Amino acid sequence: MNETLLKPDAHWAIWAVLLATAAFALWAERTRWGSRLSGAVIAIGTTFVLSNLRVIPAVLVGTLGYAIANFVGVAVSTFLR
């Protein structure tokens, strides 16, 4: 039903995909078409596509989901100061 290629509890595999996405975004930012967008926008778009293609899960569970949720909260509050 909602099966993905990577299971939500496969933390190391998900981190590997996210790091590969970040590396792709940094590389794409240096190309002609990527220079019109920032690396962050490319990374977000890539993860949206991977999630919609059911490669990575849309919802993270366990320790990884908790860590990312708290990190995002701290990062947003830091940048809004």
C-alpha positions, 0 to 999 in steps of 0.5 A: 500500500504505502510501501517505499523502497527505504523503510522508515526505520532504515536510518543510515540508508535515509541519511545516505540518500539525503547526503547524496541529495545535498551533494547533487544540489551542490553540483547542480548549483554550478550548472547553467540551469542550476545557477538560477536556483539555490542549492537548497531549492534543488535539494528540497525539490529532489527530496519531494520527487524522491518522496513522491516516487516512493523511494524515501518515506514521507514520514520519519519515525523513531529517533531520526524523526525526533532529531530532525523535528527538533533540529528544524525547530531550533534552526528556525528559531535561530534564524528568526532572531 
